[in-house]
């Protein structure tokens, strides 16, 4: 598992609507949220994705990037993106074992998918907070992320 202060591992997210995103390099200098979600079939994951989309304007104002990833195939992910009008990068085809080995995310055995896991990254690519779930519930919320980033920014300004 990743802890506060750990460097986020190199992870490439392949979105359905764009070029691969190499984390954490692609968000260097910005705060970012990385969401590993169970799949488009999960109502809790869909609610989380929609919540982050509803917060997109506020996240843009705060210069916070959002990136999501699941083991779903490209067609399923395209459907999830279209159904919920997602505008942030949503990756597909994650290798559950490789992502779990790199991040500590829990893997469901049958069917094979990553359990909901969320990370807030600082501008230096280090983990500010990691939220691991072993089941359907327990995940990052947009307002909590914005509050965490605002706090981190105020602390960085106070020590600068």
ZIJO-V30801 format. One line per field, one symbol per residue. ss: DSSP state (h for helix, s for strand, l for the rest). phi: phi as a letter, one per 40 degrees, with the letter a starting at -180 (. if undefined). psi: psi as a letter, one per 20 degrees, with the letter a starting at -180 (. if undefined). A space follows every 50 residues. Layout:
ss = ???
phi = ???
psi = ???
This chain:
ss = llllllslllssslslllllssslhhhlllssssssllllllhhhhhhhh hhhhlhhhhhhllssssssllllhhhhhhhhhhhllllsssllllhhhhh hhhlllssllllssllsssssllllssssssslllllllllhhhhhhhhh hhhhhhhhhl
phi = .cbdgcccccabbbccbacdbcccdcbdgbcabbbcbcicccccccccdc cccccdccccdcfbcbbbaacdcccccdccccdbgcbccbcbgccdcccc ccbgccbccaccaccdabbbbcccgcccabbbbbacbgacbdcccccccc cccccccccc
psi = qprpiqppqppppoqikaqqooqihhjpiqqqpoopqhriiohhghgggh ghghjgghhghjlpqppqqriqrggggggggghjkpirpoqrkpoggggg hhijqqppgororpqppqppqrhjjqphqpopqjbhrnrqqghggggggg ggghhghhi.
